């Protein structure tokens, strides 16, 4: 019984000690499943493109509760069951695939007894890597905006598995504020993306 109590006490001490302090820096890497679509005015496309993201992040702590987190992510967005129109009035069903290098800069608030839960929010900029529609295989990069800007929000938890290593579980979302197309004469078409992510965080 004494050995069991000592083990539990050591575990509790370890978990408490794993909380971050002012000046700490964490490097993270994660990947996840994206569900992406677009909005136009009050309408949301109901056919989602399923994609992936691969992300690296850096998190600098100003206190045990607040940090600034910057990310760089390969981010697959777009939507399914759209249409491409031709000059003769014909409209062909197609899927749209937009891939970005997305860079969010987030205020990160840490909560919970050991501050391993977090909520972050802030702006992002996505730099277009490729865009196409799948019915005709048309490259759309020339008519697509080179930058997708918007707001990001995420919540997650970091589970300690070593003195400086944690498993990350996270869900996050992005809401675009800019049109995905250049010279669009109708309502803006804006990206919307949510994801479920898993990864590792390393204390440096």
Secondary structure, DSSP 4 states (H G I P E B T S, - for coil): -HHHHHHHHHHHHHHHHTS--TT-EEEEEEEEEEEEEEEETTEE-S-PEEEEEEEEEEEEESSSSEEEEEEEEEEEEEEEEEEEE-TTS-EEEEEEEEEEEEEEEEEEEEESTTS-EEEEEEEEEEEEEEEEESSS--B-GGGB-SEEEEEEEEEEEEEE-SSSEEEEEEEEEEEE-S-SBTT--SS--EEEEEEEEEEEEEE-
